[in-house]
């Protein structure tokens, strides 16, 4: 059997073929919810409130994508084809550092913001990420301004707002910490949403000409960049003022086990998220992430016995409808471009 010169999974991804992308978004939603449950256990029940260290650990685990992809390439006799494809990306080293810093900053700022706002408000504000992605893609010329696309984003955002704006429920969860105040916390979550949007658009631009295998290599190299260049951040946050201060303390055995579990889910999330951005598009992925809202409702009902109000059902339905409208619009735009 001759080695594959250009592996099938390393052909440039055609945006019209999105079934894999939608499956990846489904995996992102699952990992997000499962990771949230484990992270909540680590930070509350096990009292290990170290957001920078946890996110640094989670993001660095992406480095294991390099040996994983190497094993697949060896089994299929691709040799170094995916690596060669990945290394052709212009200014790859600089882009990896920027992506690693942007992703870490987005996660860390989001955690800090939740200390000053409620979970409900934080969720609504964070999901403005899709609007930022839409604006960034439009400003960069990679997406035209279509009424149906804008309507789909707004419909999903409305659904998130309806679900989360349930009077009398969970509104003191974040604000009780009083670290930054409600306004400060909201601004930090908004900044996190903007940074996530920038990360998605930048990652898509960096890997636009790559296939799935080469994208996996880039994800692994980004994990390596996170491990090397974000390590000094542990010392920096130990000297940060106020609520941003985080002194390193090694986790206990039970905390470490939960962190490993959370890290595995984060690894799957990071890989699926990056691939979904490339295969489906940053906008479809960001709106697809809103599906975590109705999915969380179902999870809380099933696992914790929480009641689901009619308004929550309506909001969840609007999120799903908005996502489906965007999927149809994106498919129509791709067919028009191909034709």
VOGU-3710 file (C-alpha; in Angstrom, 3 decimals, decimal comma):
1> xxxxxxxxxx> 0,000/0,000/0,000  1,545/3,323/-1,124  1,525/6,297/1,269  -1,268/8,769/0,584  0,316/11,838/-1,027  -2,594/14,113/-0,114  -4,722/12,493/2,633  -8,467/12,628/2,157  -8,961/14,213/5,573  -6,383/16,853/4,710
11> xxxxxxxxxx> -8,051/18,218/1,622  -9,211/21,864/1,976  -12,628/21,863/3,609  -15,544/22,819/1,371  -17,979/24,925/3,372  -20,987/23,469/1,510  -20,304/20,088/3,152  -21,315/20,833/6,744  -22,642/17,594/8,229  -19,350/17,004/10,053
21> xxxxxxxxxx> -19,486/20,601/11,305  -22,967/20,162/12,793  -21,881/16,910/14,470  -18,896/18,760/15,940  -21,194/21,512/17,263  -23,253/18,780/18,946  -20,059/17,485/20,595  -19,187/21,054/21,664  -22,601/21,441/23,336  -22,252/18,108/25,142
31> xxxxxxxxxx> -18,704/18,857/26,361  -19,665/22,375/27,451  -22,486/21,108/29,678  -20,513/18,166/31,080  -17,476/20,372/31,722  -19,654/22,971/33,482  -20,970/20,311/35,859  -17,454/19,103/36,714  -16,027/22,650/36,964  -18,829/23,591/39,358
41> xxxxxxxxxx> -17,892/20,587/41,507  -14,196/21,585/41,544  -14,771/25,271/42,329  -17,637/24,985/44,825  -17,963/21,559/46,450  -14,190/20,962/46,414  -13,355/24,652/47,057  -10,610/24,928/44,424  -11,337/28,382/43,027  -8,312/28,850/40,751
51> xxxxxxxxxx> -9,699/29,929/37,365  -6,369/30,843/35,736  -4,713/27,582/36,753  -7,728/25,498/35,698  -8,008/27,186/32,289  -4,215/27,013/31,782  -4,306/23,290/32,538  -7,279/22,717/30,228  -5,856/24,680/27,298  -2,392/23,122/27,583
61> xxxxxxxxxx> -3,882/19,643/27,232  -4,517/20,393/23,548  -0,815/19,593/23,014  -1,793/15,905/23,099  -3,455/16,446/19,729  0,037/16,313/18,188  0,853/12,692/19,195  -2,771/11,694/18,572  -2,648/13,044/15,023  0,817/11,534/14,527
71> xxxxxxxxxx> -0,543/8,103/15,513  -3,411/8,421/13,019  -1,022/9,616/10,299  1,339/6,677/10,963  -1,522/4,165/10,892  -2,753/5,529/7,547  0,801/5,982/6,215  0,414/9,707/5,685  3,916/10,283/7,073  4,324/14,019/7,744
81> xxxxxxxxxx> 1,751/15,342/5,243  -0,557/16,989/7,858  2,423/18,587/9,630  3,801/19,961/6,367  0,389/21,401/5,525  0,093/23,050/8,947  3,591/24,528/8,831  2,763/26,280/5,566  0,476/28,704/7,415  1,972/32,186/7,176
91> xxxxxxxxxx> 3,456/33,569/10,410  2,361/30,375/12,202  4,461/30,900/15,347  3,179/34,427/15,952  -0,404/33,389/15,237  -0,188/30,474/17,695  0,968/32,752/20,516  -1,776/35,314/19,761  -4,454/32,591/19,629  -3,239/31,003/22,880
101> xxxxxxxxxx> -3,213/34,341/24,733  -6,597/35,369/23,310  -8,244/32,071/24,266  -6,766/32,062/27,785  -7,728/35,704/28,336  -11,311/35,059/27,176  -11,774/32,125/29,576  -10,109/33,852/32,524  -11,969/37,154/32,093  -15,267/35,241/31,853
111> xxxxxxxxxx> -14,565/33,518/35,185  -13,689/36,856/36,790  -16,832/38,495/35,409  -19,058/35,852/36,967  -17,767/36,918/40,391  -19,486/40,281/39,962  -22,652/39,420/38,048  -25,357/36,783/38,133  -25,157/33,534/36,205  -28,330/34,524/34,350
121> xxxxxxxxxx> -27,078/37,957/33,266  -23,653/36,523/32,482  -25,177/33,922/30,158  -27,201/36,513/28,251  -24,231/38,858/27,860  -21,779/36,104/26,947  -23,965/34,898/24,096  -23,560/38,275/22,396  -20,433/36,488/21,127  -22,420/35,532/18,017
131> xxxxxxxxxx> -23,234/39,191/17,293  -19,529/40,084/17,640  -18,592/37,242/15,273  -21,161/38,487/12,752  -19,796/42,050/12,929  -16,146/40,952/12,742  -16,793/38,737/9,719  -18,767/41,507/8,029  -16,059/44,118/8,726  -13,356/41,783/7,398
141> xxxxxxxxxx> -15,371/41,162/4,220  -15,729/37,416/4,792  -19,524/37,623/5,274  -22,097/39,756/3,491  -24,813/41,560/5,440  -27,954/39,428/5,002  -31,226/40,154/6,731  -32,002/36,483/7,373  -28,578/35,913/8,959  -28,954/38,926/11,255
151> xxxxxxxxxx> -32,514/37,826/12,084  -31,358/34,314/13,004  -28,713/35,688/15,388  -31,223/38,083/16,993  -33,835/35,321/17,335  -31,384/33,065/19,170  -30,258/35,924/21,422  -33,903/36,686/22,234  -34,408/33,032/23,146  -31,401/33,120/25,496
161> xxxxxxxxxx> -32,749/36,284/27,151  -36,206/34,736/27,666  -34,739/31,565/29,186  -32,403/33,380/31,560  -34,706/36,220/32,594  -36,745/34,107/34,986  -37,836/36,325/37,883  -36,610/35,320/41,314  -34,263/32,554/40,190  -30,484/32,469/40,529
171> xxxxxxxxxx> -29,907/36,212/40,290  -27,746/36,464/43,394  -25,452/33,615/42,417  -22,661/35,731/40,993  -23,358/39,146/42,488  -23,061/37,929/46,061  -19,260/37,919/45,717  -19,258/41,695/45,276  -15,788/41,704/43,701  -16,379/44,073/40,817
181> xxxxxxxxxx> -19,993/45,094/41,300  -22,766/44,266/38,846  -21,639/46,764/36,178  -17,991/45,707/36,374  -18,909/42,027/36,186  -21,166/42,608/33,182  -18,405/44,527/31,375  -15,907/41,725/32,005  -18,304/39,094/30,605  -18,914/41,341/27,584
191> xxxxxxxxxx> -15,144/41,597/27,088  -14,885/37,802/27,318  -17,572/37,435/24,636  -15,657/39,827/22,364  -12,371/37,958/22,938  -14,037/34,612/22,149  -15,429/36,108/18,937  -11,986/37,442/17,963  -10,471/34,037/18,715  -12,961/32,226/16,474
201> xxxxxxxxxx> -12,491/34,602/13,547  -8,684/34,606/13,882  -8,517/30,805/14,111  -10,697/30,477/11,019  -8,452/32,905/9,111  -5,300/31,048/10,165  -6,596/27,615/9,107  -8,815/28,538/6,162  -6,727/26,628/3,606  -6,201/23,550/5,802
211> xxxxxxxxxx> -7,997/20,244/6,095  -9,113/18,468/9,245  -5,846/16,612/9,905  -3,715/19,741/9,515  -6,146/21,734/11,673  -5,644/19,121/14,394  -1,902/19,767/14,212  -2,499/23,519/14,612  -4,729/22,830/17,658  -1,936/20,737/19,174
221> xxxxxxxxxx> 0,669/23,429/18,478  -1,627/25,999/20,084  -1,742/23,786/23,178  2,069/23,771/23,183  2,103/27,574/22,872  -0,332/27,791/25,808  1,871/25,526/27,924  5,055/27,506/27,237  3,968/31,127/26,956  1,138/31,246/29,513
231> xxxxxxxxxx> 3,048/29,574/32,356  4,419/32,949/33,625  0,791/34,046/34,024  0,533/31,868/37,147  3,139/34,093/38,830  1,534/37,265/37,460  -1,975/36,522/38,771  -0,460/35,763/42,190  0,508/39,450/42,287  -2,678/40,786/40,716
241> xxxxxxxxxx> -4,809/43,215/42,752  -8,170/42,491/44,359  -10,385/39,715/43,078  -8,061/38,944/40,162  -5,398/37,714/42,615  -4,881/33,968/42,551  -2,146/32,347/44,650  -0,997/28,971/43,392  -1,924/26,037/45,602  -1,418/22,459/44,426
251> xxxxxxxxxx> -4,749/20,597/44,195  -5,520/17,780/46,616  -6,007/14,241/45,317  -9,805/14,511/44,898  -9,454/17,954/43,316  -6,803/16,646/40,908  -9,057/13,776/39,846  -11,888/16,201/39,106  -9,458/18,503/37,257  -8,309/15,604/35,077
261> xxxxxxxxxx> -11,939/14,796/34,284  -12,614/18,450/33,508  -9,407/18,594/31,460  -10,412/15,618/29,329  -13,756/17,235/28,556  -11,980/20,534/27,858  -9,612/18,730/25,475  -12,553/17,295/23,536  -14,292/20,678/23,631  -11,251/22,621/22,370
271> xxxxxxxxxx> -10,612/20,217/19,489  -14,293/20,007/18,480  -14,734/23,774/18,839  -11,747/24,613/16,614  -12,744/22,062/13,980  -16,357/23,306/14,026  -15,136/26,881/13,455  -13,186/25,711/10,396  -15,740/23,248/8,990  -19,010/25,056/9,714
281> xxxxxxxxxx> -17,879/28,732/10,090  -17,306/30,943/13,144  -20,850/32,375/13,059  -22,651/29,032/12,809  -20,459/27,688/15,620  -21,078/30,675/17,906  -24,853/30,495/17,386  -24,659/26,709/17,766  -23,063/27,254/21,191  -26,344/28,895/22,259
291> xxxxxxxxxx> -27,889/25,431/22,032  -26,218/24,854/25,393  -29,019/26,979/26,903  -31,938/24,640/26,055  -29,630/21,646/26,533  -28,758/22,896/30,042  -32,453/23,210/30,841  -32,954/19,571/29,905  -29,866/18,506/31,856  -30,957/20,367/35,017
301> xxxxxxxxxx> -34,439/18,861/34,731  -33,073/15,330/34,248  -30,137/15,367/36,704  -31,274/17,824/39,384  -35,066/17,692/39,121  -35,359/21,411/38,330  -38,689/22,613/36,982  -38,861/24,097/33,471  -41,230/27,026/33,009  -43,254/27,623/29,821
311> xxxxxxxxxx> -41,212/30,771/29,132  -38,019/28,693/29,322  -39,453/26,209/26,822  -40,369/29,104/24,514  -36,891/30,637/24,834  -35,224/27,289/24,157  -37,387/26,793/21,080  -36,399/30,247/19,758  -32,709/29,374/20,155  -33,196/26,169/18,163
321> xxxxxxxxxx> -35,258/27,920/15,462  -32,668/30,698/15,172  -29,903/28,132/14,737  -31,881/26,225/12,073  -32,607/29,455/10,170  -28,898/30,272/10,196  -28,017/26,762/9,006  -30,445/27,081/6,073  -29,192/30,584/5,239  -25,567/29,433/5,347
331> xxxxxxxxx> -26,364/26,450/3,110  -28,182/28,699/0,595  -25,249/31,141/0,582  -22,805/28,295/-0,021  -24,865/26,909/-2,921  -25,128/30,363/-4,475  -21,364/30,813/-4,158  -20,669/27,385/-5,669  -23,138/27,969/-8,510
//
